[in-house]
Amino acid sequence: MAVELTREALARATRRLAARDPDLALLVREDGVPPMWGRRPGFACLVHMILEQQVSLASARACFDKLRAMTGRLTPRSFLALKGPQLKRAGFSRQKATYCRELATAILSKQLDLKRLSGSCDDEVVTALTGLKGIGPWTAEVYLLMALRRADIWPVGDLALAVAVKDVKRLRRRPDPDRLREIGEAWRPWRSVAARVLWQRYLKQRKPA
């Protein structure tokens, strides 16, 4: 069953995780309840997440903003109307342009129904999204966590999450996805909340003084 995270549930789950994990408790005492980061689900959100693959968030945001300036309202049709040189000027690589075109085509052809996915279980969403070229587990899981606000998502391919876990759990080396998955088991059924707590610390540590 799809469980959506609300602001009230976020605060409640943060307290519960802190009560059973001393390391998270320290973060919560120092940083407070994490923000309810979220994005509006849909095509534009997925395009933005594709742009974020393997680049900085700032670089992806700059490219996305240029794209929005070109299209106005970003939809599958408005994206497909853009030519290769226009996408290149916005900052798209040829590969990411291809991924986004295939996503737009899948939505228009009804191969992918994003509205239906909003009510689907987590595994069904991952299966549907990763069936498209250019959308891997990380993109699908972050879409579940940030756009659909699911309560128990743990994106083990996320670098920032791995770095934060290494620091918080005082590990000798950054955990690989298998080790990160193992660590996350202790935080079910609120792994999305644990991820938000850890991301908040990661961002705080890297914020300029």
MARNUDO-100379 format. One line per 10 residues: number of its first residue (from 1); their letters; for each residue x negated, y negated, z of N, C-alpha, C. Coordinates in Angstrom, 3 decimals, padded with zeros to 6 digits. Atoms other than C-alpha are relative to their C-alpha. Layout:
% MARNUDO-100379
NUM	A	X:Y:Z:X:Y:Z:X:Y:Z; ...
END
This chain:
% MARNUDO-100379
1	MAVELTREAL	-000.837:001.193:000.000:000.000:000.000:000.000:-000.879:-001.251:000.000; 000.762:001.240:000.074:-001.261:-003.496:-000.873:000.263:-000.829:001.250; -000.127:000.829:-001.204:-001.925:-005.513:002.298:-000.654:-001.340:-000.282; 000.515:001.335:000.292:-002.278:-009.259:001.760:-000.404:-000.696:001.292; 000.517:000.695:-001.160:-004.321:-011.328:004.171:000.610:-001.396:000.070; -000.528:001.341:-000.249:-002.573:-014.402:005.618:-000.951:-000.733:000.945; 000.833:000.765:-000.932:-004.145:-017.193:007.668:000.129:000.534:001.422; -000.221:-000.526:-001.343:-002.567:-015.778:010.814:-000.698:001.348:000.174; 000.657:-001.310:-000.067:-003.811:-012.277:010.051:-001.514:-000.146:000.006; 001.444:000.246:000.016:-007.288:-013.658:009.315:-000.503:-000.332:001.404
11	ARATRRLAAR	000.416:000.380:-001.349:-007.514:-015.268:012.763:000.113:001.184:000.960; -000.211:-001.148:-000.889:-006.107:-012.186:014.494:-001.051:001.084:-000.243; 000.974:-001.045:000.336:-008.391:-009.768:012.652:-001.419:-000.419:000.383; 001.322:000.484:-000.414:-011.436:-011.961:013.337:-000.216:000.276:001.481; 000.107:-000.264:-001.439:-010.741:-011.675:017.069:-000.169:001.488:000.274; 000.092:-001.451:-000.209:-010.282:-007.910:016.808:-001.384:000.531:-000.368; 001.337:-000.439:000.404:-013.540:-007.419:014.927:-001.046:-000.455:001.017; 000.946:000.515:-000.986:-015.384:-009.607:017.424:000.058:000.809:001.292; -000.149:-000.755:-001.244:-014.003:-007.556:020.290:-000.685:001.356:-000.061; 000.593:-001.334:000.101:-015.453:-004.332:018.936:-001.387:000.017:-000.618
21	DPDLALLVRE	001.338:000.046:000.579:-018.695:-005.520:017.306:-000.740:-001.211:000.575; 000.715:001.121:-000.626:-021.126:-007.640:019.385:-000.704:-000.913:-000.998; 000.692:000.825:000.986:-023.003:-008.819:016.296:000.966:-000.963:-000.686; -000.999:000.890:000.587:-019.861:-010.180:014.661:000.523:-000.977:001.047; -000.472:000.879:-001.073:-018.773:-011.580:018.041:-000.895:-001.230:000.126; 000.931:001.121:-000.078:-021.917:-013.736:018.104:000.256:-000.998:-001.134; -000.277:000.883:001.135:-021.167:-015.098:014.639:001.280:-000.796:000.224; -001.286:000.670:-000.203:-017.579:-015.888:015.573:-000.116:-001.066:001.084; 000.185:001.008:-001.050:-018.630:-017.673:018.759:-000.716:-001.238:-000.545; 000.789:001.122:000.507:-021.110:-019.822:016.844:000.647:-000.708:-001.191
31	DGVPPMWGRR	-000.510:000.566:001.257:-019.259:-020.326:013.551:001.516:-000.158:-000.041; -001.447:000.050:000.010:-015.577:-019.828:014.377:000.620:000.940:-001.027; -000.726:-000.803:000.991:-012.919:-018.146:012.236:-000.394:-000.481:-001.395; 000.437:000.441:001.343:-014.062:-018.164:008.587:001.132:-000.659:-000.774; -001.035:000.641:000.826:-012.236:-020.279:005.995:000.813:001.037:-000.777; -000.856:-000.850:000.830:-009.377:-018.793:004.031:-000.331:-000.288:-001.462; 000.387:000.224:001.386:-011.354:-018.985:000.803:000.942:000.777:-000.913; -000.879:-000.691:000.932:-009.135:-018.148:-002.116:-000.014:-000.662:-001.360; -000.142:000.518:001.356:-008.566:-018.581:-005.811:001.350:000.430:-000.545; -001.283:-000.340:000.606:-005.424:-018.619:-007.864:-000.193:001.161:-000.969
41	PGFACLVHMI	000.191:-001.152:000.890:-005.052:-015.215:-009.530:000.404:-000.310:-001.441; -000.356:000.178:001.391:-004.902:-014.988:-013.293:-001.211:000.024:-000.910; 001.041:-000.051:001.014:-006.924:-015.227:-016.474:-001.156:-000.939:000.321; 001.050:000.975:-000.264:-008.824:-018.394:-015.536:-000.907:000.454:001.136; 000.781:-000.500:-001.133:-009.920:-016.846:-012.255:-000.987:001.073:-000.451; 000.875:-001.066:000.470:-011.348:-013.787:-013.984:-001.102:-000.531:-000.912; 001.035:000.622:000.837:-013.166:-015.919:-016.553:-001.073:-000.616:000.885; 000.952:000.623:-000.933:-014.763:-017.861:-013.708:-000.886:001.061:000.658; 000.771:-001.057:-000.650:-015.823:-014.622:-012.012:-000.972:000.669:-000.969; 000.931:-000.535:001.006:-017.337:-013.283:-015.234:-001.192:-000.946:-000.152
51	LEQQVSLASA	001.079:000.982:000.098:-019.336:-016.500:-015.482:-000.943:000.081:001.204; 000.811:-000.072:-001.217:-020.580:-015.944:-011.917:-000.918:001.215:000.049; 000.827:-001.205:-000.013:-022.138:-012.601:-012.761:-001.468:-000.352:-000.280; 001.464:000.108:000.157:-025.934:-012.734:-012.232:-000.511:-001.422:-000.206; 000.481:001.379:000.029:-026.152:-016.553:-012.058:000.425:-000.674:001.296; -000.387:000.728:-001.200:-025.846:-019.138:-009.312:001.451:-000.469:-000.112; -001.375:000.488:-000.015:-022.396:-020.295:-008.244:000.089:-001.389:-000.633; -000.006:001.354:000.561:-023.310:-023.864:-009.210:-000.071:000.031:-001.521; 000.128:-000.121:001.451:-024.341:-022.839:-012.728:001.308:000.489:-000.617; -001.275:-000.528:000.499:-021.146:-020.819:-013.200:001.083:-001.066:000.050
61	RACFDKLRAM	-001.021:001.038:-000.148:-019.038:-023.706:-011.929:-000.153:-001.070:-001.076; 000.234:001.009:001.034:-020.657:-026.154:-014.336:000.503:000.478:-001.356; -000.470:-000.576:001.260:-019.942:-023.843:-017.267:001.527:000.047:-000.027; -001.459:-000.100:-000.075:-016.368:-023.278:-016.110:000.652:-001.369:-000.157; -000.560:001.347:000.109:-015.733:-027.010:-015.749:-000.058:-000.516:-001.441; 000.096:000.393:001.414:-016.981:-027.628:-019.306:001.071:000.711:-000.831; -001.027:-000.765:000.710:-014.668:-024.876:-020.530:001.375:-000.603:000.229; -001.298:000.599:-000.307:-011.682:-026.431:-018.748:000.170:-001.338:-000.718; -000.075:001.282:000.705:-012.521:-029.805:-020.279:000.311:000.198:-001.483; -000.244:-000.292:001.415:-012.443:-028.207:-023.733:001.432:000.471:-000.258
71	TGRLTPRSFL	-001.288:-000.646:000.247:-009.176:-026.319:-023.299:001.186:-000.693:000.662; -001.114:000.512:-000.789:-007.157:-028.351:-020.840:000.497:001.124:000.885; -000.515:-001.152:-000.738:-004.985:-025.561:-019.498:-000.632:001.257:-000.579; 000.737:-001.171:000.480:-007.113:-022.419:-019.733:000.905:001.220:000.000; -000.838:-001.185:000.179:-005.068:-019.515:-021.091:-000.707:000.934:-000.975; 000.602:-000.882:001.005:-005.905:-016.454:-023.193:000.028:-000.608:-001.405; -000.105:000.571:001.352:-004.664:-018.263:-026.314:-000.946:-001.183:-000.183; 000.873:001.162:000.155:-006.554:-021.486:-025.649:-001.467:000.421:-000.022; 001.382:-000.485:000.033:-009.726:-019.503:-024.988:-000.334:000.572:-001.369; 000.271:-000.636:001.300:-009.441:-017.474:-028.201:-000.061:-001.016:-001.137
81	ALKGPQLKRA	000.047:001.038:001.033:-008.983:-020.710:-030.147:-001.377:-000.651:-000.103; 001.335:000.593:000.019:-012.545:-021.746:-029.260:-000.948:000.834:-000.857; 000.992:-000.672:000.837:-015.351:-020.917:-031.673:-001.287:000.232:000.789; 001.255:-000.327:-000.653:-018.742:-019.498:-030.794:-000.851:-001.213:000.375; 000.815:001.177:-000.343:-020.619:-022.839:-031.000:000.573:-000.814:001.154; -000.614:000.731:-001.116:-018.100:-024.455:-028.648:-000.283:000.693:001.326; 000.276:-000.744:-001.231:-018.545:-021.702:-026.077:-001.480:-000.109:000.376; 001.434:000.148:-000.262:-022.310:-021.968:-026.436:-000.286:-001.355:000.636; 000.190:001.329:-000.577:-022.115:-025.704:-025.686:000.482:-000.047:001.444; -000.503:-000.044:-001.380:-020.124:-024.912:-022.566:-000.945:000.754:000.923
91	GFSRQKATYC	000.951:-000.745:-000.821:-022.912:-022.595:-021.417:000.209:001.498:-000.012; -000.241:-001.433:000.086:-021.567:-019.171:-022.354:-001.138:000.695:-000.741; 000.856:-000.886:000.783:-023.999:-016.463:-023.351:000.888:000.733:-001.002; -000.778:-000.760:000.983:-022.950:-014.400:-026.357:000.728:001.159:000.676; -000.576:-001.151:-000.699:-022.333:-011.462:-024.023:001.225:-000.395:000.817; -001.133:000.409:-000.836:-020.070:-013.338:-021.610:001.151:-000.538:-000.839; -001.055:000.428:000.917:-018.166:-014.925:-024.497:000.772:001.217:-000.501; -000.642:-001.235:000.455:-017.478:-011.402:-025.777:000.879:000.586:001.093; -000.781:-000.546:-001.112:-016.324:-010.224:-022.351:001.310:-000.770:000.179; -001.198:000.810:-000.230:-013.898:-013.130:-021.985:000.982:000.103:-001.168
101	RELATAILSK	-000.890:-000.197:001.146:-012.548:-012.688:-025.514:000.745:001.333:000.128; -000.647:-001.301:-000.156:-011.861:-009.022:-024.789:001.037:-000.036:001.112; -000.981:000.172:-001.073:-010.126:-009.971:-021.540:001.242:-000.722:-000.523; -001.129:000.758:000.547:-007.956:-012.544:-023.339:000.836:000.861:-000.940; -000.702:-000.865:000.946:-007.079:-010.040:-026.066:000.790:001.082:000.728; -000.688:-001.041:-000.781:-006.174:-007.359:-023.511:001.265:-000.548:000.647; -001.186:000.606:-000.623:-003.770:-009.749:-021.767:001.068:-000.280:-001.043; -000.984:000.330:001.040:-002.106:-010.924:-024.984:000.628:001.241:-000.622; -000.520:-001.239:000.590:-001.717:-007.360:-026.260:000.781:000.845:001.014; -000.695:-000.703:-001.093:-000.153:-006.304:-022.913:-000.747:001.239:000.489
111	QLDLKRLSGS	000.810:-001.091:-000.546:-002.955:-003.829:-022.308:-000.259:-000.223:001.488; 000.227:000.367:-001.393:-003.553:-005.694:-019.046:001.099:-000.961:000.431; -001.087:000.830:-000.535:-000.660:-007.124:-017.019:-000.429:-000.492:001.382; 000.522:000.516:-001.265:-002.111:-009.362:-014.305:001.102:-000.229:001.031; -001.095:000.179:-000.960:001.286:-010.109:-012.755:000.352:001.321:000.664; -000.307:-001.314:-000.574:001.954:-006.407:-012.286:-001.086:000.426:000.975; 001.097:-000.386:-000.878:-001.464:-005.947:-010.737:000.134:-000.607:001.392; -000.144:000.656:-001.304:-000.523:-008.364:-007.945:000.708:000.897:001.008; -000.710:-000.901:-000.889:001.742:-005.659:-006.533:-000.557:001.405:000.026; 000.598:-001.329:000.062:-000.504:-002.691:-007.286:-000.940:000.237:001.170
121	CDDEVVTALT	000.927:-000.318:-001.077:-002.639:-000.883:-004.739:-001.424:-000.350:-000.433; 001.373:000.432:000.273:-006.337:-001.743:-004.476:-000.674:000.855:-001.063; 000.664:-000.894:000.954:-007.560:001.317:-006.379:000.532:-000.183:-001.410; -000.587:000.204:001.329:-005.140:000.680:-009.252:-000.520:-001.286:-000.631; 000.529:001.265:000.518:-006.361:-002.897:-009.582:-001.435:000.190:-000.492; 001.392:-000.238:000.396:-010.004:-001.787:-009.686:-000.052:000.807:-001.297; -000.012:-000.842:001.201:-009.225:000.898:-012.270:000.414:-000.798:-001.229; -000.486:000.777:001.141:-007.295:-001.503:-014.504:-001.031:-001.026:-000.459; 000.957:001.055:000.376:-009.900:-004.268:-014.403:-001.313:000.566:-000.522; 001.285:-000.561:000.445:-012.994:-002.100:-014.731:000.134:000.790:-001.296
131	GLKGIGPWTA	-000.198:-000.625:001.305:-011.447:-000.492:-017.788:-000.341:-000.934:-001.148; 000.365:000.987:001.012:-012.371:-003.691:-019.626:-001.506:-000.220:-000.007; 001.440:000.251:000.130:-015.869:-004.315:-020.938:-000.364:-001.308:000.685; 000.485:001.207:-000.649:-017.764:-006.786:-018.795:000.565:-000.239:001.388; -000.536:000.116:-001.354:-015.704:-006.325:-015.633:-000.378:001.261:000.763; 000.455:-001.120:-000.809:-017.470:-004.095:-013.144:000.644:-000.013:001.371; -000.580:-000.082:-001.349:-016.662:-003.108:-009.558:-000.110:-001.300:000.792; 000.145:001.239:-000.775:-018.071:-006.349:-008.100:001.069:-001.012:-000.387; -000.992:000.966:000.459:-015.811:-008.564:-010.235:001.396:000.412:000.441; -001.332:-000.485:-000.382:-012.754:-006.392:-009.567:000.226:-000.146:001.498
141	EVYLLMALRR	-000.158:000.063:-001.457:-013.383:-006.275:-005.811:000.074:-001.437:000.504; -000.069:001.403:-000.416:-014.026:-010.001:-005.475:001.334:-000.605:-000.436; -001.330:000.445:000.412:-010.817:-010.625:-007.459:001.038:000.457:001.023; -000.910:-000.505:-001.031:-008.971:-008.423:-004.973:-000.119:-000.814:001.285; 000.239:000.671:-001.274:-010.548:-010.196:-002.015:000.383:-001.482:-000.051; -000.170:001.445:000.049:-010.427:-013.815:-003.159:001.309:-000.449:-000.645; -001.192:000.426:000.722:-007.502:-014.018:-005.584:001.263:000.675:000.533; -001.169:-000.721:-000.508:-005.130:-011.304:-004.346:000.009:000.070:001.525; 000.110:000.118:-001.456:-006.319:-011.774:-000.738:000.312:001.312:000.725; -000.186:-001.293:-000.645:-006.363:-008.094:000.099:-000.833:000.060:001.280
151	ADIWPVGDLA	000.562:000.029:-001.357:-007.292:-007.278:003.695:-001.205:000.901:000.199; 001.029:-001.002:-000.292:-009.695:-004.345:003.354:-000.885:000.275:-001.208; 000.881:-000.116:001.159:-012.069:-004.993:000.454:-001.432:-000.272:000.449; 001.403:000.086:-000.426:-015.827:-004.528:000.838:-000.876:000.101:-001.234; 000.759:-000.014:001.268:-017.813:-005.543:-002.301:-001.480:000.300:000.213; 001.361:-000.418:-000.344:-021.005:-003.565:-001.787:-001.039:-000.458:-001.014; 000.942:000.517:000.985:-022.564:-005.018:-004.936:-000.316:-001.472:000.176; 000.184:001.427:-000.199:-022.542:-008.539:-003.501:-001.315:-000.274:000.726; 001.327:000.263:-000.550:-026.071:-009.840:-002.861:000.078:-000.793:001.299; -000.097:000.824:-001.207:-025.063:-012.496:-000.320:000.468:000.831:001.191
161	LAVAVKDVKR	-000.503:-000.857:-001.069:-023.170:-009.901:001.702:-001.110:000.904:000.524; 001.106:-000.872:-000.407:-026.175:-007.559:001.738:-001.032:-000.768:000.809; 000.974:000.821:-000.725:-028.496:-010.371:002.847:000.522:-000.330:001.395; -000.581:000.345:-001.291:-026.117:-011.404:005.630:000.015:001.202:000.935; -000.023:-001.206:-000.837:-025.741:-007.825:006.893:-001.413:000.328:000.487; 001.392:-000.254:-000.411:-029.515:-007.377:006.924:-000.380:-000.873:001.192; 000.361:000.923:-001.070:-029.920:-010.467:009.103:000.791:000.275:001.277; -000.872:-000.151:-001.172:-026.962:-009.862:011.408:-000.257:001.312:000.725; 000.247:-001.312:-000.603:-027.725:-006.190:011.962:-001.487:000.261:000.257; 001.444:-000.082:-000.273:-031.488:-006.861:012.191:-000.624:001.244:-000.645
171	LRRRPDPDRL	000.538:-001.130:000.753:-032.358:-004.302:009.516:-001.377:-000.353:-000.566; 001.349:000.224:000.528:-035.897:-003.879:008.185:000.036:-000.439:-001.457; -000.104:000.364:001.412:-034.768:-004.184:004.582:001.470:-000.202:-000.360; -001.365:000.263:000.449:-031.730:-005.322:002.661:000.691:001.317:-000.352; -000.667:-001.274:000.264:-029.167:-002.493:002.553:000.418:000.146:-001.462; -000.488:-000.272:001.348:-028.451:-000.872:-000.798:001.508:000.239:000.084; -001.457:-000.157:-000.048:-024.791:-000.373:-001.812:000.486:001.174:000.848; -000.432:-001.151:-000.801:-024.566:003.085:-000.210:-000.102:-000.305:001.494; 000.182:000.343:-001.414:-025.958:001.823:003.108:000.996:-001.078:000.424; -000.950:001.063:-000.301:-023.764:-001.264:002.950:001.411:000.567:000.154
181	REIGEAWRPW	-001.311:-000.654:-000.110:-020.707:000.917:002.359:000.132:000.728:001.331; -000.006:-000.720:-001.275:-021.630:003.028:005.366:000.191:-000.956:001.176; -000.129:000.982:-001.072:-022.014:-000.030:007.605:001.417:-000.568:000.048; -001.332:000.591:000.063:-018.691:-001.439:006.424:001.108:000.882:000.531; -001.034:-000.907:-000.487:-016.775:001.662:007.518:000.461:-000.374:001.410; -000.341:000.355:-001.386:-016.864:000.386:011.115:001.006:-001.143:000.069; -000.859:001.187:-000.032:-014.817:-002.662:010.112:001.349:000.209:-000.684; -001.338:-000.279:000.501:-011.824:-000.946:008.526:001.016:-000.245:001.103; -000.579:000.317:001.318:-009.013:-001.936:008.004:-000.101:-001.488:-000.337; 000.147:001.437:000.201:-010.298:-005.527:007.997:-001.362:-000.339:-000.610
191	RSVAARVLWQ	001.319:000.256:000.572:-013.419:-005.336:005.849:-000.061:-001.327:-000.752; -000.009:001.310:000.655:-012.358:-008.424:003.882:-000.289:-001.111:001.003; 000.226:000.995:-001.049:-012.387:-010.351:007.149:-001.470:000.023:000.418; 001.425:-000.111:-000.315:-015.842:-009.021:008.044:-000.840:-000.660:-001.091; 000.734:000.629:001.109:-017.038:-010.111:004.586:000.056:-001.518:000.103; -000.135:001.446:-000.126:-015.686:-013.624:005.164:-000.847:-000.535:001.161; 000.833:000.399:-001.136:-017.392:-013.835:008.574:-001.474:-000.026:-000.412; 001.400:-000.108:000.421:-020.680:-012.736:007.033:-000.359:-001.030:-001.072; 000.246:001.023:001.019:-020.388:-015.022:003.996:-000.120:-001.377:000.640; 000.064:001.295:-000.676:-019.739:-017.944:006.316:-001.391:-000.210:000.613
201	RYLKQRKPA	001.334:000.126:-000.583:-023.021:-017.236:008.148:-001.061:-000.173:-001.102; 000.946:000.108:001.108:-024.896:-016.759:004.852:-000.051:-001.437:-000.525; -000.060:001.365:000.522:-023.714:-020.153:003.593:-000.532:-001.009:001.008; 000.476:000.905:-001.037:-024.429:-021.842:006.914:-001.525:-000.002:000.063; 001.456:-000.098:-000.090:-028.015:-020.580:006.955:-000.694:-000.645:-001.190; 000.617:000.558:001.214:-028.639:-021.864:003.441:000.441:-001.400:-000.306; -000.441:001.388:000.198:-026.986:-025.237:003.825:-001.160:-000.929:000.335; 001.107:000.924:-000.284:-029.540:-028.073:003.574:000.211:-000.726:001.325; -000.091:000.689:-001.292:-030.319:-029.694:006.916:000.427:-001.452:-000.212
END
